Amino acid sequence: MTLSNQPIAFQQALTHGSALKIISGLTNFDAQNVSDVVKAAQLGGATFVDIAADASLVRLVRSLISLPICVSAVEPDKFAAAVEAGADLIEIGNFDAFYAEGRRFEGPEVLALTQETRSRFPHITLSVTVPHILTLSDQVQLAEALVNAGADIIQTEGGTSSTPTHSGILGLIEKAAPTLAAAHAISHAVTVPVLCASGISDVTAPMALAAGAAGVGVGSAVHKLNDPLAMIAVVRSLVESMQPVKTTKAVIR
């Protein structure tokens, strides 16, 4: 495991179940949007950010914030330049960006990508997304194999497969149900931290932690906003939702 290479604050957030990753998008190369997203992440109190594996973006983001930078790709070749530019950790995923194009990621391919990436980058923290298109039992089996192959963090997904039938709070819970189920099942099967991502909101972030996740990843709820202040507000609401619940004792007079 290479999590020990990360800043203490990052490690503690995973240990205490309070890690928040803000995702600008694997296919998002809009420098202005990425800048707004990562600055909102830092100002709002996020733990780290996740951007496309692009060296120029990494250098830009590093000039703007001090949070750890994760870069995402589905081709190991794209990691080299991004790591050289200063990326702190790498992510195989997020696959959500490809499903609309009909591109599927099956277990054997994800495992092969993990093995190749780990062999090429043996000393950097590696996170791997488990595809939600697999059955839950297959997701668990793949997660175990990914950890054996060197994954330091497992990430779940599922927002694109859910079909909420209600609006409001109930709809938010329905939206997050697939990734929450995966987080629960996988976190009880592996010893590495699990990040619950895809379809997560301030309503369901606490549910992810209760399910066993070490943190959550949030993307479109932030990067699809056009107002930087609104982005900061969303990040802050997520951070607040993930704080331990404070209980008060009734005082009888």
C-alpha positions as CSV (number, residue, x, y, z in Angstrom):
1,M,0.0,0.0,0.0
2,T,1.2,3.5,-0.8
3,L,-1.2,5.6,1.2
4,S,1.6,6.3,3.6
5,N,3.0,8.6,0.8
6,Q,0.1,10.9,1.2
7,P,-0.3,13.9,3.5
8,I,-1.3,13.2,7.1
9,A,-4.6,15.1,6.6
10,F,-5.5,12.9,3.7
11,Q,-4.7,9.7,5.6
12,Q,-6.7,10.8,8.6
13,A,-9.7,11.7,6.5
14,L,-9.8,8.2,5.1
15,T,-9.2,6.7,8.5
16,H,-11.9,8.7,10.2
17,G,-14.5,8.3,7.3
18,S,-14.6,11.9,6.3
19,A,-12.7,12.0,3.0
20,L,-14.4,14.1,0.3
21,K,-13.2,14.0,-3.3
22,I,-14.5,16.6,-5.7
23,I,-14.4,15.4,-9.3
24,S,-14.1,17.8,-12.2
25,G,-14.6,15.0,-14.8
26,L,-12.4,12.5,-16.6
27,T,-13.4,14.1,-20.0
28,N,-13.4,17.7,-18.7
29,F,-10.5,19.7,-20.2
30,D,-12.2,23.1,-19.8
31,A,-9.5,25.0,-17.9
32,Q,-11.9,27.6,-16.5
33,N,-14.4,25.1,-15.2
34,V,-11.7,22.9,-13.7
35,S,-10.2,25.9,-12.1
36,D,-13.5,26.9,-10.6
37,V,-14.2,23.4,-9.4
38,V,-10.8,22.8,-7.6
39,K,-10.8,26.3,-6.0
40,A,-14.4,25.6,-4.7
41,A,-13.1,22.2,-3.4
42,Q,-10.4,23.9,-1.4
43,L,-12.5,26.8,-0.2
44,G,-15.3,24.5,0.7
45,G,-13.2,22.1,2.8
46,A,-12.8,19.0,0.5
47,T,-10.0,16.5,1.1
48,F,-8.7,16.2,-2.4
49,V,-9.7,16.7,-6.1
50,D,-9.9,14.4,-9.1
51,I,-9.2,15.8,-12.6
52,A,-8.5,14.4,-16.1
53,A,-5.0,12.9,-16.5
54,D,-3.6,15.8,-18.4
55,A,-0.2,17.4,-17.6
56,S,-1.3,20.9,-18.4
57,L,-4.3,20.6,-16.1
58,V,-2.2,19.2,-13.3
59,R,0.2,22.1,-13.5
60,L,-2.7,24.6,-13.6
61,V,-4.5,23.0,-10.6
62,R,-1.2,22.8,-8.6
63,S,-0.8,26.5,-9.1
64,L,-4.2,27.2,-7.7
65,I,-4.6,24.8,-4.7
66,S,-2.7,22.9,-2.1
67,L,-5.0,19.8,-1.9
68,P,-3.8,16.4,-3.2
69,I,-4.5,15.9,-6.9
70,C,-5.8,12.7,-8.2
71,V,-5.8,12.1,-12.0
72,S,-8.2,9.8,-13.7
73,A,-7.9,7.8,-17.0
74,V,-8.6,4.5,-18.5
75,E,-5.3,4.3,-20.4
76,P,-2.2,3.7,-18.3
77,D,-0.2,5.7,-20.9
78,K,-1.9,8.9,-19.8
79,F,-0.7,8.7,-16.3
80,A,3.1,9.2,-16.9
81,A,3.0,12.9,-17.9
82,A,0.4,13.7,-15.3
83,V,2.5,12.2,-12.5
84,E,5.6,13.9,-13.8
85,A,3.6,17.2,-13.7
86,G,2.8,16.7,-10.0
87,A,-0.2,14.4,-9.6
88,D,-0.3,12.9,-6.1
89,L,-2.4,9.8,-6.9
90,I,-4.0,8.1,-9.9
91,E,-7.4,6.6,-10.6
92,I,-8.5,4.0,-13.1
93,G,-12.0,5.3,-13.8
94,N,-14.4,7.0,-13.6
95,F,-16.3,4.9,-16.0
96,D,-19.6,6.9,-15.9
97,A,-18.3,9.2,-18.6
98,F,-18.2,6.3,-21.1
99,Y,-21.5,4.5,-20.6
100,A,-23.5,6.9,-22.6
101,E,-21.2,6.1,-25.6
102,G,-22.0,2.4,-25.2
103,R,-18.5,1.7,-23.8
104,R,-18.5,-1.1,-21.2
105,F,-15.8,-2.0,-18.7
106,E,-15.9,-5.6,-17.6
107,G,-14.0,-7.1,-14.7
108,P,-11.1,-8.7,-16.6
109,E,-10.3,-5.5,-18.4
110,V,-10.4,-3.4,-15.2
111,L,-8.1,-6.0,-13.5
112,A,-5.7,-6.0,-16.4
113,L,-5.6,-2.2,-16.4
114,T,-4.9,-2.3,-12.7
115,Q,-2.1,-4.8,-13.0
116,E,-0.4,-2.9,-15.8
117,T,-0.8,0.4,-14.1
118,R,0.6,-0.9,-10.8
119,S,3.6,-2.5,-12.6
120,R,4.4,0.8,-14.3
121,F,3.7,3.0,-11.3
122,P,4.7,0.9,-8.2
123,H,5.1,3.8,-5.7
124,I,2.1,6.0,-6.3
125,T,-1.3,5.7,-4.6
126,L,-3.7,3.9,-6.9
127,S,-7.5,4.1,-6.8
128,V,-9.6,1.9,-9.0
129,T,-13.3,2.1,-9.8
130,V,-15.4,-1.0,-9.8
131,P,-17.9,-0.9,-12.7
132,H,-21.5,-0.8,-11.6
133,I,-22.6,-2.8,-14.6
134,L,-21.4,-6.0,-12.8
135,T,-23.6,-7.8,-10.4
136,L,-23.0,-6.9,-6.8
137,S,-21.3,-10.3,-6.0
138,D,-19.1,-9.8,-9.1
139,Q,-18.2,-6.3,-7.9
140,V,-17.1,-7.7,-4.6
141,Q,-15.0,-10.4,-6.2
142,L,-13.4,-7.8,-8.6
143,A,-12.7,-5.5,-5.7
144,E,-10.9,-8.3,-3.8
145,A,-8.8,-9.1,-7.0
146,L,-8.0,-5.4,-7.5
147,V,-6.7,-5.1,-3.9
148,N,-4.5,-8.2,-4.5
149,A,-3.3,-6.5,-7.7
150,G,-2.1,-3.4,-5.8
151,A,-5.1,-1.1,-5.6
152,D,-4.9,1.2,-2.5
153,I,-8.4,2.6,-2.7
154,I,-11.6,1.1,-4.2
155,Q,-14.2,3.4,-5.6
156,T,-17.8,2.5,-6.3
157,E,-20.2,4.0,-8.8
158,G,-23.8,3.5,-9.9
159,G,-25.5,6.9,-10.3
160,T,-26.0,6.4,-14.1
161,S,-27.8,3.0,-13.5
162,S,-30.4,4.3,-11.1
163,T,-33.8,5.5,-12.1
164,P,-35.3,7.6,-9.4
165,T,-39.1,7.7,-9.5
166,H,-39.5,10.4,-6.9
167,S,-38.4,14.0,-6.5
168,G,-36.8,15.6,-3.4
169,I,-35.1,13.7,-0.7
170,L,-36.6,10.3,-1.7
171,G,-35.3,10.8,-5.2
172,L,-31.8,11.6,-4.0
173,I,-31.8,8.4,-2.0
174,E,-33.1,6.4,-4.9
175,K,-30.3,7.9,-7.1
176,A,-27.6,6.8,-4.7
177,A,-29.0,3.4,-4.0
178,P,-26.7,1.4,-6.4
179,T,-23.5,3.0,-5.2
180,L,-24.5,2.8,-1.6
181,A,-25.2,-0.9,-1.9
182,A,-21.8,-1.5,-3.6
183,A,-20.0,0.5,-0.9
184,H,-21.6,-1.6,1.8
185,A,-20.8,-4.9,0.2
186,I,-17.3,-4.0,-0.9
187,S,-16.2,-2.2,2.3
188,H,-17.1,-5.4,4.3
189,A,-15.0,-7.5,1.9
190,V,-11.7,-5.5,1.6
191,T,-9.3,-3.9,4.0
192,V,-8.5,-0.9,1.9
193,P,-10.5,2.4,2.0
194,V,-13.7,2.5,-0.1
195,L,-14.9,5.7,-1.7
196,C,-18.6,5.9,-2.6
197,A,-19.1,7.9,-5.7
198,S,-21.7,8.7,-8.4
199,G,-25.0,10.1,-7.5
200,I,-24.0,11.2,-4.0
201,S,-25.5,14.3,-2.4
202,D,-25.4,15.9,1.0
203,V,-28.4,13.7,1.8
204,T,-26.7,10.5,1.0
205,A,-23.1,11.2,1.9
206,P,-23.8,10.3,5.6
207,M,-25.5,7.1,4.4
208,A,-22.3,6.2,2.5
209,L,-20.2,6.6,5.6
210,A,-22.7,4.5,7.6
211,A,-22.5,1.8,4.9
212,G,-18.8,1.5,5.6
213,A,-17.2,4.0,3.1
214,A,-14.2,5.9,4.1
215,G,-15.4,8.9,2.1
216,V,-17.3,10.0,-0.9
217,G,-16.6,11.3,-4.4
218,V,-18.9,14.0,-5.9
219,G,-18.7,15.3,-9.5
220,S,-21.6,16.6,-11.5
221,A,-23.3,18.2,-8.4
222,V,-20.4,20.6,-8.4
223,H,-18.9,20.8,-11.9
224,K,-22.2,21.3,-13.7
225,L,-22.8,24.5,-11.8
226,N,-22.0,27.8,-13.5
227,D,-21.5,29.9,-10.4
228,P,-18.3,29.4,-8.4
229,L,-20.0,30.6,-5.2
230,A,-22.7,27.9,-5.7
231,M,-19.9,25.3,-6.1
232,I,-18.4,26.3,-2.8
233,A,-21.8,26.2,-1.1
234,V,-22.3,22.6,-2.4
235,V,-18.9,21.5,-1.2
236,R,-19.5,23.0,2.2
237,S,-22.9,21.3,2.5
238,L,-21.2,18.0,1.7
239,V,-18.5,18.6,4.3
240,E,-21.1,19.5,7.0
241,S,-23.2,16.5,6.2
242,M,-20.3,14.2,6.8
243,Q,-19.5,15.5,10.3
244,P,-20.3,13.3,13.2
245,V,-23.8,13.8,14.6
246,K,-23.7,15.7,17.8
247,T,-26.1,14.5,20.4
248,T,-27.4,16.5,23.3
249,K,-28.7,15.3,26.6
250,A,-32.0,16.5,27.9
251,V,-31.8,18.4,31.2
252,I,-34.6,17.8,33.7
253,R,-35.2,20.8,35.9
